[in-house]
Amino acid sequence: MSETKSYVVHQKEAYGLLGALLLALGLLALAYGGFSYAGETDRVNVGPVHTAAQEKQRVNIPLWAGVGVAIVGVVLLAREE
């Protein structure tokens, strides 16, 4: 019986941690609306000369996705209690 109670406690802690993480990610998605990264595109190798150009790419996160992830995080946090 004690082993089952311990499992339930660990499961609730996991839900709480996952809920907090999802809430934070959802709020960040709402605040920033996406993220950008630099990708290497044009590469020229002529003898001993090597050149490369980096191009910034932007990934937009839809508003509904940020709201949805934040709501799931809140639901998981509320379920923990």
C-alpha positions in Angstrom: 0.0 0.0 0.0 2.9 2.4 0.8 4.4 1.8 -2.6 1.2 2.9 -4.4 1.0 6.0 -2.3 4.6 6.9 -3.1 3.9 6.4 -6.8 0.9 8.8 -6.6 3.0 11.4 -4.8 5.8 11.2 -7.5 3.2 11.3 -10.3 1.7 14.5 -8.8 5.1 16.1 -8.5 5.8 15.2 -12.2 2.4 16.8 -13.2 3.3 19.9 -11.3 6.8 20.2 -12.8 5.4 19.6 -16.3 2.6 22.1 -15.7 5.0 24.8 -14.6 7.3 24.1 -17.6 4.3 24.3 -20.1 3.0 27.4 -18.5 6.4 29.1 -18.8 6.8 28.0 -22.4 3.3 29.2 -23.2 3.9 32.6 -21.7 7.3 32.9 -23.5 5.5 32.0 -26.8 2.9 34.8 -26.1 5.6 37.3 -25.2 8.0 36.7 -28.0 5.8 35.2 -30.7 8.6 33.0 -32.0 12.3 32.5 -32.1 15.1 33.0 -34.6 18.2 31.1 -35.5 21.2 31.5 -37.8 21.7 29.0 -40.5 24.7 28.6 -42.8 23.6 29.0 -46.4 26.1 30.0 -49.1 29.4 28.3 -49.0 32.3 28.9 -51.4 35.5 26.9 -51.5 38.0 28.2 -54.1 41.4 26.8 -53.4 42.6 27.9 -50.0 39.8 30.5 -49.7 36.7 29.4 -47.7 33.7 31.7 -47.2 30.3 31.1 -45.7 27.3 33.3 -45.1 24.9 33.0 -42.3 21.2 33.8 -42.8 18.8 34.5 -39.9 15.7 32.4 -40.0 12.6 33.2 -37.9 10.1 30.6 -36.7 6.7 32.2 -35.7 4.6 30.5 -33.0 0.9 31.1 -33.5 -1.0 32.9 -30.8 -3.4 30.0 -30.3 -0.5 27.6 -29.7 1.0 29.8 -26.9 -2.5 30.2 -25.3 -3.1 26.4 -25.6 0.2 25.4 -24.0 -0.3 27.9 -21.2 -3.8 26.6 -20.5 -2.6 23.0 -20.4 0.1 24.1 -18.0 -2.4 25.7 -15.7 -4.7 22.7 -15.8 -1.8 20.4 -14.9 -0.8 22.7 -12.0 -4.4 22.8 -10.7 -4.6 19.0 -11.0 -1.6 18.6 -8.7 -3.5 19.7 -5.6 
